[in-house]
Amino acid sequence: MPKNLPTNKSPGPPGFTGKFYQTFTEKLTPILLELFKKITERRTLPNSFYEASISRLPKPKISHKKENYRVIPLMNTDAKTLNKALETESNSTLKGLTPSSGIYPKECKDFQDT
């Protein structure tokens, strides 16, 4: 489980914060690993991963007209955890790759020429 989940962010559905996940890492890790294995096997995400709570926050120091609000989607923390794990894995896998390594498809000639 990523140790750098933000603890000061608002939770999305179902309402568990990063602090909750950090506090109960030992108990949650096997549960999340099983969930992520099932996602890999079934090649589909649970419906809750597609849900978000939408909040409107006023921009700082600006009047409270509707155009001065920003919309913030609050995602499910399980989905954030999976995204972070995939990002970390992808970054470590892609770290040594360069355009000259020849792994780019022919359609990506722009990348190969740089």
C-alpha positions in Angstrom: 0.0 0.0 0.0 1.5 3.4 -0.9 2.8 5.1 2.2 2.4 8.5 0.6 -1.4 8.6 0.4 -2.3 12.1 1.4 -3.9 12.2 4.9 -5.2 15.7 4.6 -7.5 15.2 1.6 -11.2 14.8 1.6 -12.3 11.2 1.0 -14.4 10.1 -1.9 -16.9 7.3 -1.7 -17.2 5.4 0.6 -15.7 8.0 2.9 -12.4 6.4 4.1 -9.4 8.8 4.3 -5.8 8.3 3.5 -5.2 8.5 7.3 -7.6 5.5 7.8 -5.6 3.5 5.2 -2.3 4.4 6.8 -3.5 3.6 10.3 -4.9 0.1 9.3 -2.3 -0.8 6.7 -1.6 -4.2 8.2 -5.2 -5.3 8.1 -6.1 -3.6 4.8 -3.1 -4.7 2.7 -4.2 -8.4 2.3 -7.8 -7.3 1.5 -6.6 -4.8 -1.2 -4.2 -7.3 -2.6 -7.0 -9.8 -3.1 -9.2 -7.1 -4.7 -6.4 -6.1 -7.1 -5.8 -9.8 -8.0 -9.4 -10.2 -8.8 -9.3 -7.0 -10.9 -6.4 -8.4 -12.8 -8.0 -11.8 -13.3 -11.4 -10.4 -14.4 -9.8 -7.5 -16.3 -12.6 -5.2 -15.0 -12.9 -2.7 -12.2 -15.6 -2.6 -9.6 -18.3 -0.1 -10.2 -17.2 1.9 -7.1 -13.9 2.7 -9.0 -16.0 4.7 -11.5 -17.8 6.7 -8.8 -16.7 10.1 -7.4 -18.2 12.7 -5.1 -18.3 16.1 -6.8 -17.6 19.1 -4.6 -17.6 22.7 -5.6 -14.9 24.8 -3.9 -14.7 28.6 -4.1 -11.5 30.0 -5.6 -9.5 31.8 -2.9 -10.1 35.6 -2.5 -12.7 35.8 -5.2 -16.4 36.6 -5.0 -18.8 33.7 -4.6 -20.3 33.9 -8.1 -20.9 30.5 -9.6 -18.1 31.0 -12.2 -15.6 31.5 -9.4 -16.0 27.9 -8.1 -13.9 25.0 -9.1 -15.3 21.5 -9.4 -13.3 18.8 -7.5 -14.0 15.1 -8.0 -13.3 13.0 -4.9 -12.3 9.5 -6.0 -12.6 6.2 -4.1 -9.4 5.7 -2.1 -9.1 2.1 -3.2 -9.0 3.3 -6.8 -6.4 5.9 -5.8 -4.3 3.2 -4.1 -4.4 1.0 -7.2 -3.6 4.0 -9.5 -0.6 4.9 -7.3 0.7 1.3 -7.3 0.3 1.1 -11.1 2.0 4.5 -11.5 4.9 3.4 -9.3 5.3 0.1 -11.1 5.1 1.8 -14.5 7.7 4.4 -13.6 10.2 1.8 -12.4 9.6 -0.3 -15.5 9.8 2.6 -18.0 12.7 4.3 -16.2 15.5 2.9 -18.4 13.7 3.0 -21.7 14.7 5.6 -24.3 13.6 6.3 -27.9 16.8 4.6 -29.1 15.9 1.3 -27.3 13.5 0.5 -30.3 10.5 -0.3 -28.2 8.3 2.4 -29.7 5.8 1.3 -32.4 6.4 2.5 -36.0 3.5 5.0 -35.6 5.6 6.9 -33.0 8.3 8.0 -35.4 8.3 11.5 -33.8 9.5 10.0 -30.6 12.1 7.8 -32.3 13.6 10.8 -34.1 14.2 12.9 -31.0 
